[in-house]
């Protein structure tokens, strides 16, 4: 499966549920993608669904820089929706809605990421 070449295309493919896109067949992912896309900080990151989670990466592939996957992510099989820090190090919270999960992920982004997105 090829990955989208840039952040905007990755979001577009997920929002459209483009066939062949990673996670496109999971209805439970769609609501989390929509909620995450509504958050400008998350929309500026590369969305990467895998293993039941929507990860937010610092850039598009190829991923060779250290720290590209060090941001919070959302498990999309809810409700409830769980938000974890990178590598499942900490459960940051469990919430009832995808919108609350996206807001929780944003609240745990490093300040640099929020600043780069224009927030």
C-alpha positions as a Markdown table, in Angstrom:
| # | Residue | x | y | z |
|---|---|---|---|---|
| 1 | Unk | 0.0 | 0.0 | 0.0 |
| 2 | Unk | 1.5 | 3.3 | -1.0 |
| 3 | Unk | 1.3 | 6.3 | 1.4 |
| 4 | Unk | 0.1 | 9.7 | 0.4 |
| 5 | Unk | 3.0 | 11.9 | -0.7 |
| 6 | Unk | 2.1 | 14.9 | 1.5 |
| 7 | Unk | 0.0 | 16.0 | 4.4 |
| 8 | Unk | -2.9 | 17.5 | 2.4 |
| 9 | Unk | -3.2 | 14.4 | 0.2 |
| 10 | Unk | -3.2 | 12.1 | 3.2 |
| 11 | Unk | -6.0 | 14.0 | 4.8 |
| 12 | Unk | -8.0 | 14.1 | 1.6 |
| 13 | Unk | -7.7 | 10.4 | 1.0 |
| 14 | Unk | -8.8 | 9.6 | 4.5 |
| 15 | Unk | -11.7 | 12.0 | 4.4 |
| 16 | Unk | -12.9 | 10.6 | 1.1 |
| 17 | Unk | -12.2 | 7.1 | 2.3 |
| 18 | Unk | -10.4 | 6.5 | -1.0 |
| 19 | Unk | -10.2 | 2.8 | -1.7 |
| 20 | Unk | -6.8 | 1.3 | -1.1 |
| 21 | Unk | -6.0 | 4.0 | 1.6 |
| 22 | Unk | -4.8 | 2.6 | 4.9 |
| 23 | Unk | -7.8 | 2.3 | 7.2 |
| 24 | Unk | -10.4 | 3.3 | 4.5 |
| 25 | Unk | -12.6 | 0.3 | 5.2 |
| 26 | Unk | -13.0 | 1.1 | 8.9 |
| 27 | Unk | -16.2 | 3.1 | 9.6 |
| 28 | Unk | -15.0 | 3.9 | 13.1 |
| 29 | Unk | -11.9 | 5.6 | 11.7 |
| 30 | Unk | -14.0 | 8.0 | 9.6 |
| 31 | Unk | -15.5 | 9.9 | 12.6 |
| 32 | Unk | -12.1 | 10.2 | 14.3 |
| 33 | Unk | -10.5 | 11.5 | 11.0 |
| 34 | Unk | -13.3 | 14.2 | 10.7 |
| 35 | Unk | -12.9 | 15.3 | 14.3 |
| 36 | Unk | -9.1 | 15.4 | 14.0 |
| 37 | Unk | -9.2 | 17.3 | 10.7 |
| 38 | Unk | -11.3 | 20.0 | 12.4 |
| 39 | Unk | -8.4 | 20.8 | 14.7 |
| 40 | Unk | -5.9 | 23.0 | 12.9 |
| 41 | Unk | -2.9 | 21.7 | 14.9 |
| 42 | Unk | -3.7 | 18.1 | 13.9 |
| 43 | Unk | -4.6 | 19.1 | 10.3 |
| 44 | Unk | -1.0 | 20.3 | 9.9 |
| 45 | Unk | 0.3 | 16.9 | 10.7 |
| 46 | Unk | 0.5 | 13.7 | 8.6 |
| 47 | Unk | -2.4 | 11.4 | 9.6 |
| 48 | Unk | -1.4 | 7.8 | 9.7 |
| 49 | Unk | -3.9 | 5.1 | 10.7 |
| 50 | Unk | -2.5 | 1.8 | 11.8 |
| 51 | Unk | -3.4 | -1.0 | 14.2 |
| 52 | Unk | -6.6 | 0.7 | 15.3 |
| 53 | Unk | -5.0 | 4.0 | 16.0 |
| 54 | Unk | -4.8 | 7.3 | 14.2 |
| 55 | Unk | -1.2 | 8.6 | 14.6 |
| 56 | Unk | -0.1 | 12.1 | 13.8 |
| 57 | Unk | 3.4 | 12.3 | 12.3 |
| 58 | Unk | 5.6 | 15.3 | 11.9 |
| 59 | Unk | 5.9 | 15.0 | 8.2 |
| 60 | Unk | 5.2 | 12.9 | 5.0 |
| 61 | Unk | 7.2 | 9.9 | 4.0 |
| 62 | Unk | 9.9 | 8.9 | 3.8 |
| 63 | Unk | 10.2 | 8.7 | 7.6 |
| 64 | Unk | 13.9 | 8.7 | 8.4 |
| 65 | Unk | 14.3 | 11.6 | 10.9 |
| 66 | Unk | 14.2 | 10.6 | 14.6 |
| 67 | Unk | 11.1 | 11.9 | 16.4 |
| 68 | Unk | 8.7 | 11.8 | 13.5 |
| 69 | Unk | 6.3 | 9.6 | 15.5 |
| 70 | Unk | 6.6 | 11.1 | 19.0 |
| 71 | Unk | 3.1 | 12.7 | 19.2 |
| 72 | Unk | -0.1 | 11.6 | 20.9 |
| 73 | Unk | -2.5 | 9.4 | 19.0 |
| 74 | Unk | -6.1 | 8.3 | 19.2 |
| 75 | Unk | -7.5 | 4.7 | 19.3 |
| 76 | Unk | -10.5 | 4.8 | 16.9 |
| 77 | Unk | -12.5 | 1.8 | 18.0 |
| 78 | Unk | -14.7 | 3.8 | 20.5 |
| 79 | Unk | -16.6 | 5.1 | 22.2 |
| 80 | Unk | -14.9 | 5.6 | 24.5 |
| 81 | Unk | -11.9 | 6.9 | 22.6 |
| 82 | Unk | -8.5 | 6.6 | 24.2 |
| 83 | Unk | -5.6 | 9.0 | 23.6 |
| 84 | Unk | -2.1 | 7.8 | 24.3 |
| 85 | Unk | 1.3 | 9.4 | 24.3 |
| 86 | Unk | 3.8 | 8.1 | 21.7 |
| 87 | Unk | 4.5 | 4.4 | 22.1 |
| 88 | Unk | 1.6 | 3.8 | 24.5 |
| 89 | Unk | 3.9 | 5.3 | 27.2 |
| 90 | Unk | 0.9 | 7.0 | 29.0 |
| 91 | Unk | -2.8 | 6.9 | 28.7 |
| 92 | Unk | -3.6 | 10.6 | 28.4 |
| 93 | Unk | -7.3 | 10.1 | 28.7 |
| 94 | Unk | -10.5 | 8.3 | 27.8 |
| 95 | Unk | -13.3 | 10.4 | 26.4 |
| 96 | Unk | -16.8 | 9.9 | 25.0 |
| 97 | Unk | -16.6 | 11.6 | 21.6 |
| 98 | Unk | -14.1 | 11.8 | 18.7 |
| 99 | Unk | -14.1 | 15.6 | 19.1 |
| 100 | Unk | -13.1 | 15.3 | 22.7 |
| 101 | Unk | -10.3 | 12.9 | 21.7 |
| 102 | Unk | -9.0 | 15.2 | 19.1 |
| 103 | Unk | -9.0 | 18.1 | 21.6 |
| 104 | Unk | -7.2 | 16.0 | 24.1 |
| 105 | Unk | -4.6 | 15.0 | 21.6 |
| 106 | Unk | -4.1 | 18.7 | 20.7 |
| 107 | Unk | -3.7 | 19.6 | 24.4 |
| 108 | Unk | -0.8 | 17.2 | 24.7 |
| 109 | Unk | 1.1 | 18.3 | 21.6 |
| 110 | Unk | 4.5 | 19.8 | 22.2 |
| 111 | Unk | 4.4 | 23.6 | 22.1 |
| 112 | Unk | 6.6 | 23.6 | 19.0 |
| 113 | Unk | 4.1 | 21.7 | 17.0 |
| 114 | Unk | 1.2 | 24.0 | 18.1 |
| 115 | Unk | 3.4 | 27.0 | 17.2 |
| 116 | Unk | 4.3 | 25.6 | 13.8 |
| 117 | Unk | 0.7 | 25.1 | 12.9 |
| 118 | Unk | -0.1 | 28.7 | 13.5 |
| 119 | Unk | -2.1 | 28.2 | 16.7 |
